[in-house]
């Protein structure tokens, strides 16, 4: 079990480097990260579902300028790792119950992830302060590498903290007392929050006409399909 | 610029924000990239001097390529106020293009297609071809974003400041289309939400109207609160936790 927790945390922390440190390819977005980690640990379908559910919630929280947004990437990592760990520890618990617990953890993880990112940037201030106009290329290079390691640690700490919390929760009767959810129920509320997130961007940019067209088009298409 | 030089510049530029700090922002990242790409020692010393004098550097990471390319094009002559002001221009237009419009648009399209898959198949374990939808975001986003970074380095080195002007124009043009597509996708997602809530209510094994109304009301409430209180930074996280707990209470009751 300890090995699973560590392997999951290391894998998630590696993918989370994409958020700011390595290339920003978009691999750390929940829609990619959850199925990716799910695929590695043989849980692709649930990973895809978690990614789909979590992706839109924090869409309006953007890293504009120096602002630190809520950590949707960290939330995705905590959710999928939590689900995989839960399944290993309590295989008899239904998938839907574990997904519910994973989503709940993701909500808290988005906040802690933001706080940890802010701390990381404050720690990096010390690295910058140690350099000056006379610093050699190697000093600057190693400061950059140190920044990479600090960012890796941020992701590792975030995921491992929530896995330990989950382990404590799984030792209580709480998971067994949960009612039986359906996947449909679990997708609706996060989707509503996600749509409100996009609505804020649409309202700021005053694109209501396209929203109405989309809404009508969606209904027409659904009637045709039915 | 041969391919070895290009790779030698591109790879460090991928680590631009490694050491992002409130004080120097991307200064360590940009210095690492530039010092790795430049050969002449006196130019290296000048670059260090000019950047440390300002003590800070921050721009959109995908647009940083063109700034790096411009430095490689004219080396010491370019490091003036006009050059450093480019970071704010690219910070603003790059954030608007990549973070606020392109990424949300592609992600919401991918989620929409995935939702269609779930609705059509009615099963999250076998959605056939729809399982590849994450690539709908990943491939176009990286072609555009990393393409901007790489093309920026090459064009910046080749054409100098003209490459910056060209990039600004090419980023400005499609933003409106992205916002329009995002708005259209939001309308489609909203109609999808109504269909899903309808499905839920039809499938609900209850003869009491109150059971159906309570969940629908919760959805409407969550949607409205999230929209109205969007100014509060962490509202969506709190709302996710709260709405899941309310769902739990509804289910228990």
Boltz contact constraints between the chains, C-beta under 6 A:
constraints:
  - contact:
      token1: [A, 20]
      token2: [B, 17]
      max_distance: 6.0
  - contact:
      token1: [A, 21]
      token2: [B, 18]
      max_distance: 6.0
  - contact:
      token1: [A, 23]
      token2: [B, 14]
      max_distance: 6.0
  - contact:
      token1: [A, 24]
      token2: [B, 61]
      max_distance: 6.0
  - contact:
      token1: [A, 25]
      token2: [B, 142]
      max_distance: 6.0
  - contact:
      token1: [A, 26]
      token2: [B, 138]
      max_distance: 6.0
  - contact:
      token1: [A, 26]
      token2: [B, 141]
      max_distance: 6.0
  - contact:
      token1: [A, 31]
      token2: [B, 110]
      max_distance: 6.0
  - contact:
      token1: [A, 31]
      token2: [B, 134]
      max_distance: 6.0
  - contact:
      token1: [A, 32]
      token2: [B, 134]
      max_distance: 6.0
  - contact:
      token1: [A, 32]
      token2: [B, 138]
      max_distance: 6.0
  - contact:
      token1: [A, 35]
      token2: [B, 134]
      max_distance: 6.0
  - contact:
      token1: [A, 45]
      token2: [B, 124]
      max_distance: 6.0
  - contact:
      token1: [A, 45]
      token2: [B, 125]
      max_distance: 6.0
  - contact:
      token1: [A, 49]
      token2: [B, 124]
      max_distance: 6.0
  - contact:
      token1: [A, 52]
      token2: [B, 111]
      max_distance: 6.0
  - contact:
      token1: [A, 52]
      token2: [B, 114]
      max_distance: 6.0
  - contact:
      token1: [A, 55]
      token2: [B, 107]
      max_distance: 6.0
  - contact:
      token1: [A, 55]
      token2: [B, 111]
      max_distance: 6.0
  - contact:
      token1: [A, 56]
      token2: [B, 111]
      max_distance: 6.0
  - contact:
      token1: [A, 57]
      token2: [B, 236]
      max_distance: 6.0
  - contact:
      token1: [A, 57]
      token2: [B, 240]
      max_distance: 6.0
  - contact:
      token1: [A, 58]
      token2: [B, 236]
      max_distance: 6.0
  - contact:
      token1: [A, 59]
      token2: [B, 104]
      max_distance: 6.0
  - contact:
      token1: [A, 62]
      token2: [B, 99]
      max_distance: 6.0
  - contact:
      token1: [A, 62]
      token2: [B, 100]
      max_distance: 6.0
  - contact:
      token1: [A, 64]
      token2: [B, 95]
      max_distance: 6.0
  - contact:
      token1: [A, 70]
      token2: [B, 237]
      max_distance: 6.0
  - contact:
      token1: [A, 103]
      token2: [B, 244]
      max_distance: 6.0
  - contact:
      token1: [A, 104]
      token2: [B, 244]
      max_distance: 6.0
  - contact:
      token1: [A, 107]
      token2: [B, 237]
      max_distance: 6.0
  - contact:
      token1: [A, 107]
      token2: [B, 240]
      max_distance: 6.0
  - contact:
      token1: [A, 107]
      token2: [B, 241]
      max_distance: 6.0
  - contact:
      token1: [A, 110]
      token2: [B, 237]
      max_distance: 6.0
  - contact:
      token1: [A, 111]
      token2: [B, 234]
      max_distance: 6.0
  - contact:
      token1: [A, 111]
      token2: [B, 237]
      max_distance: 6.0
  - contact:
      token1: [A, 121]
      token2: [B, 20]
      max_distance: 6.0
  - contact:
      token1: [A, 121]
      token2: [B, 21]
      max_distance: 6.0
  - contact:
      token1: [A, 121]
      token2: [B, 22]
      max_distance: 6.0
  - contact:
      token1: [A, 124]
      token2: [B, 19]
      max_distance: 6.0
  - contact:
      token1: [A, 124]
      token2: [B, 21]
      max_distance: 6.0
  - contact:
      token1: [A, 125]
      token2: [B, 21]
      max_distance: 6.0
  - contact:
      token1: [A, 125]
      token2: [B, 22]
      max_distance: 6.0
  - contact:
      token1: [A, 125]
      token2: [B, 23]
      max_distance: 6.0
  - contact:
      token1: [A, 127]
      token2: [B, 19]
      max_distance: 6.0
  - contact:
      token1: [A, 128]
      token2: [B, 21]
      max_distance: 6.0
  - contact:
      token1: [A, 128]
      token2: [B, 23]
      max_distance: 6.0
  - contact:
      token1: [A, 128]
      token2: [B, 24]
      max_distance: 6.0
  - contact:
      token1: [A, 133]
      token2: [B, 48]
      max_distance: 6.0
  - contact:
      token1: [A, 133]
      token2: [B, 49]
      max_distance: 6.0
  - contact:
      token1: [A, 133]
      token2: [B, 52]
      max_distance: 6.0
  - contact:
      token1: [A, 137]
      token2: [B, 35]
      max_distance: 6.0
  - contact:
      token1: [A, 140]
      token2: [B, 28]
      max_distance: 6.0
  - contact:
      token1: [A, 140]
      token2: [B, 31]
      max_distance: 6.0
  - contact:
      token1: [A, 140]
      token2: [B, 32]
      max_distance: 6.0
  - contact:
      token1: [A, 141]
      token2: [B, 32]
      max_distance: 6.0
  - contact:
      token1: [A, 143]
      token2: [B, 19]
      max_distance: 6.0
  - contact:
      token1: [A, 143]
      token2: [B, 28]
      max_distance: 6.0
  - contact:
      token1: [A, 144]
      token2: [B, 18]
      max_distance: 6.0
  - contact:
      token1: [A, 144]
      token2: [B, 19]
      max_distance: 6.0
  - contact:
      token1: [A, 144]
      token2: [B, 28]
      max_distance: 6.0
  - contact:
      token1: [A, 144]
      token2: [B, 32]
      max_distance: 6.0
  - contact:
      token1: [A, 147]
      token2: [B, 18]
      max_distance: 6.0
  - contact:
      token1: [A, 147]
      token2: [B, 19]
      max_distance: 6.0
  - contact:
      token1: [A, 148]
      token2: [B, 18]
      max_distance: 6.0
  - contact:
      token1: [A, 179]
      token2: [B, 251]
      max_distance: 6.0
  - contact:
      token1: [A, 179]
      token2: [B, 252]
      max_distance: 6.0
  - contact:
      token1: [A, 183]
      token2: [B, 124]
      max_distance: 6.0
  - contact:
      token1: [A, 184]
      token2: [B, 200]
      max_distance: 6.0
  - contact:
      token1: [A, 188]
      token2: [B, 196]
      max_distance: 6.0
  - contact:
      token1: [A, 188]
      token2: [B, 219]
      max_distance: 6.0
  - contact:
      token1: [A, 189]
      token2: [B, 222]
      max_distance: 6.0
  - contact:
      token1: [A, 189]
      token2: [B, 243]
      max_distance: 6.0
  - contact:
      token1: [A, 191]
      token2: [B, 193]
      max_distance: 6.0
  - contact:
      token1: [A, 192]
      token2: [B, 219]
      max_distance: 6.0
  - contact:
      token1: [A, 192]
      token2: [B, 222]
      max_distance: 6.0
  - contact:
      token1: [A, 192]
      token2: [B, 223]
      max_distance: 6.0
  - contact:
      token1: [A, 193]
      token2: [B, 226]
      max_distance: 6.0
  - contact:
      token1: [A, 193]
      token2: [B, 236]
      max_distance: 6.0
  - contact:
      token1: [A, 193]
      token2: [B, 239]
      max_distance: 6.0
  - contact:
      token1: [A, 195]
      token2: [B, 189]
      max_distance: 6.0
  - contact:
      token1: [A, 195]
      token2: [B, 190]
      max_distance: 6.0
  - contact:
      token1: [A, 196]
      token2: [B, 223]
      max_distance: 6.0
  - contact:
      token1: [A, 196]
      token2: [B, 226]
      max_distance: 6.0
  - contact:
      token1: [A, 196]
      token2: [B, 227]
      max_distance: 6.0
  - contact:
      token1: [A, 198]
      token2: [B, 108]
      max_distance: 6.0
  - contact:
      token1: [A, 198]
      token2: [B, 186]
      max_distance: 6.0
  - contact:
      token1: [A, 199]
      token2: [B, 227]
      max_distance: 6.0
  - contact:
      token1: [A, 200]
      token2: [B, 230]
      max_distance: 6.0
  - contact:
      token1: [A, 202]
      token2: [B, 183]
      max_distance: 6.0
  - contact:
      token1: [A, 202]
      token2: [B, 186]
      max_distance: 6.0
  - contact:
      token1: [A, 205]
      token2: [B, 179]
      max_distance: 6.0
  - contact:
      token1: [A, 207]
      token2: [B, 179]
      max_distance: 6.0
  - contact:
      token1: [A, 207]
      token2: [B, 180]
      max_distance: 6.0
  - contact:
      token1: [A, 207]
      token2: [B, 183]
      max_distance: 6.0
  - contact:
      token1: [A, 210]
      token2: [B, 180]
      max_distance: 6.0
  - contact:
      token1: [A, 210]
      token2: [B, 183]
      max_distance: 6.0
  - contact:
      token1: [A, 210]
      token2: [B, 184]
      max_distance: 6.0
  - contact:
      token1: [A, 211]
      token2: [B, 183]
      max_distance: 6.0
  - contact:
      token1: [A, 211]
      token2: [B, 186]
      max_distance: 6.0
  - contact:
      token1: [A, 211]
      token2: [B, 187]
      max_distance: 6.0
  - contact:
      token1: [A, 214]
      token2: [B, 184]
      max_distance: 6.0
  - contact:
      token1: [A, 214]
      token2: [B, 187]
      max_distance: 6.0
  - contact:
      token1: [A, 214]
      token2: [B, 188]
      max_distance: 6.0
  - contact:
      token1: [A, 215]
      token2: [B, 187]
      max_distance: 6.0
  - contact:
      token1: [A, 215]
      token2: [B, 190]
      max_distance: 6.0
  - contact:
      token1: [A, 215]
      token2: [B, 191]
      max_distance: 6.0
  - contact:
      token1: [A, 218]
      token2: [B, 188]
      max_distance: 6.0
  - contact:
      token1: [A, 218]
      token2: [B, 191]
      max_distance: 6.0
  - contact:
      token1: [A, 219]
      token2: [B, 191]
      max_distance: 6.0
  - contact:
      token1: [A, 222]
      token2: [B, 195]
      max_distance: 6.0
